[in-house]
Amino acid sequence: MTSLRKLGSSDLEVFPLALGGNVFGWTADQEQSFAVLDAYTAAGGNFVDSADSYSAWVDGNQGGESETIIGKWIKARGNRSDVVIATKVSQHPDYQGLSAANIKAAADASLRRLGTDHIDLYYTHFDQPEVPVEEIIGALDELVRAGKVRHIAASNISAERLQESLDFSDREGLARYVALQPHYNLVSRDTYEGGLENVAERSGLAAVPYYALASGFLTGKYRPGTTVDSARAQGAARHLETERGQKVLTALDEVARAHDAEVATVALAWLAAQPTMTAPIASARTVEQLPALLGVAELRLTEEELGKLTRASA
């Protein structure tokens, strides 16, 4: 049984791969989503990541489809206490921004869709620098005190605003961020390394990176001359045009062969081995895509292999 990891300074313990819920209600319908969630939890997974805006970008969707599917699944399986549910606020079409009133209203809407009385980990999805951190943290603290949210976290935030938020929480004795969800992977390192990583490390935050597989590029299925049937193909394939992308694929192939492992598993294992990392996020549209993601829980790369990938991605 894969051992769970402590999420920063919180009392949450999570599987070393968070299952991304962005595909639920988008490229995976309810039946497919239930199958993926069942297979993930059957393998020991317990950490599901969503957002109130998933998947408002799809024609005919309103936002909240992912949370609704997760809520129906939890009810059908009766497993709420076994699953750590993370969701986010600021991007739902009806609940835009991080004003105190919006944060509280959006949380109530998320709770209704999820069919639960509490959210385990509640992220500010995109920071709004024009809103004082005092207002944001104050509203999040109210949710924690009311029992609607267990722990709070941030995503898409500058190092300066993150530090300011942590300092305010410490100074006032209010709820404090325990995790950070940055954009981070082998072909996008400057989105986290440096200032953000330094704040996370110094403050004991758990990093839970999104785009861990660069929209599918780091699965290895994007190669010169190939066409991939995916809603994210255009974004992923652009990495093929860069020298870094090609070097990373070559290094991933070499390490994957040495372990008889999937390329995606190796990419996630590199990420999981970096400082502050707790659980990369990756999504699966089908059950067949899951084993390569779940493999990160068992694969340990050597220092030499980690160095090879780090150099290739420089």
Secondary structure as UniProt FT lines:
FT   STRAND          5..6
FT   TURN            8..9
FT   STRAND          13..14
FT   STRAND          18..20
FT   TURN            22..23
FT   TURN            25..27
FT   HELIX           30..42
FT   TURN            43..44
FT   STRAND          47..49
FT   TURN            52..57
FT   TURN            59..60
FT   HELIX           65..77
FT   HELIX           80..82
FT   STRAND          84..92
FT   TURN            93..94
FT   STRAND          95..96
FT   HELIX           100..114
FT   STRAND          119..124
FT   TURN            129..130
FT   HELIX           133..145
FT   TURN            146..147
FT   STRAND          149..155
FT   HELIX           159..172
FT   STRAND          177..181
FT   TURN            186..187
FT   TURN            190..194
FT   HELIX           195..203
FT   STRAND          206..207
FT   TURN            212..213
FT   HELIX           214..219
FT   TURN            224..225
FT   TURN            231..232
FT   HELIX           233..237
FT   HELIX           238..241
FT   HELIX           243..259
FT   HELIX           263..272
FT   TURN            275..276
FT   STRAND          281..282
FT   HELIX           287..289
FT   HELIX           290..294
FT   HELIX           295..297
FT   HELIX           303..312
//
